[in-house]
Structure formats: structure tokens, C-alpha cells
Amino acid sequence: MTVRQIARKVGRTYHMNETELLKTSLRDFLINRKSEIERDIIEILSKHDSDSLEELRSLVKAKKEHPVWEDLITVENLYEALTEIKDDIKALS
């Protein structure tokens, strides 16, 4: 069975057209991904005993250690991805 065929079948089962099913599925996927990103951010911040991106930036300025710097870049990228996902969720709502 193709993805399209499965989507049609599931749509019929739950009384949704393919567009509604796709929209709902994308929204749920993005919400789950948002949670994963937030968890990753918290994990990295906790690793450095920081509560925020700004605290981590201050730590980089104070310590100037390579691992902290790499984690700062990762967290900044995660925040950027989080913003994009939030915008996408809003667009689908």
C-alpha cells in the first residue's frame, strides 16, 4: 500500500480528507519535535548549570572553554529551530 492509499484509508476511518489529515499529522509531528528540542536545550543548559541562553553566553565569556563554546552554538541553533517550528505550528493552527 502506498502512503497516499494509507492516508485515504485513515482519512476515511477518522472522517478527514487528506489535507486535514496531513495538516493534523504535520502539526503533531512538529509539536513532538518541539518537545525534543526543548528537552535538548534543557539538557545542555543543565550540563553547564545554566538556566538560560544568556547565562550560557556569560559562562562562555568567563571561561572561554571550547566545550562550552560548542554547546552555546548548539543551543543557539536549537533556539533558532524552535522559533521556526513554533511559526510552523502557528501556521497550521
N, C-alpha and C positions, 0 to 999 in steps of 0.2 A: 504494500500500500504506500502511496506517495504521501508526502507531507500535506499536500493540498487535499487529498482524499480524506486523510485523518482529520484535518481541520473542518472539512464539511461535515463529517460524521459527528465530531464532537460538538460542532455548532448546532447541528440538528438536535442532538441529545439535550443540550442546555438552552435551546431556543435562542440562539445567537447567530447572526450572519458572520461570514468570515472576517469582515472588517472589525466588528465588535469583539470577536474572539482574539484577533491579532492585537487590537488595542489593549484589551484586558491582560493578555499574556505579556505584552511588552511592559506594561505598567508594573505588573507583578514581578517580572524579571528585574526591572530597574530598582524597584523597592528592595528586593533581596540584595542586589549588587550594592545599593546604597548602604545597607546594614553591614555588609562585608567591609566596605571601605571605611566606614566609621569605626568598626572593630579594629581594623589595621592601624588607623590613626591613633586610637587609644592605646593599642599595644606598643607602638613606637614611642609615644609620649611617656607612657608609664616606664618604659625601659630607661628613660633618662630623668625620671622623677619630675616630669613637666606636666602641667595642666593645660597648656595651650601652645599654639604655634609661636606666639610671641616669647613665651618662656624658653622654648627650644632655640629660638633665634638668639636670645640673650646668652644662653649656655654656649652656643657656638662662638659668639663674640668673646666670651670669657675664657673658654678652654681652647678654642681653635684646634680641636682634635678631629682627625679625619673621620672616624666612625660617626661622630655626632653630626658632622657636616653632611655626610651621605644620607643620614636619617632625616635631616632637615630638608634636603632636596626631595626625598621620597615623600615626606609629609606634605610639602608644598604641592607636589604633583597629585597627591591623593585629594587634597582640598580642591584643586582645580577640577579633577574628575568628579568630585562630589557636587560641585556647582553645576557642571554640565548635566549630571544625572538629575539633579533637582529641577533644572529647567525642563528637561525632557519629561519628567513625571508631571510637572505642571501643565505642559503642553498636551499631554494625554488625558488629563483630568477634565 
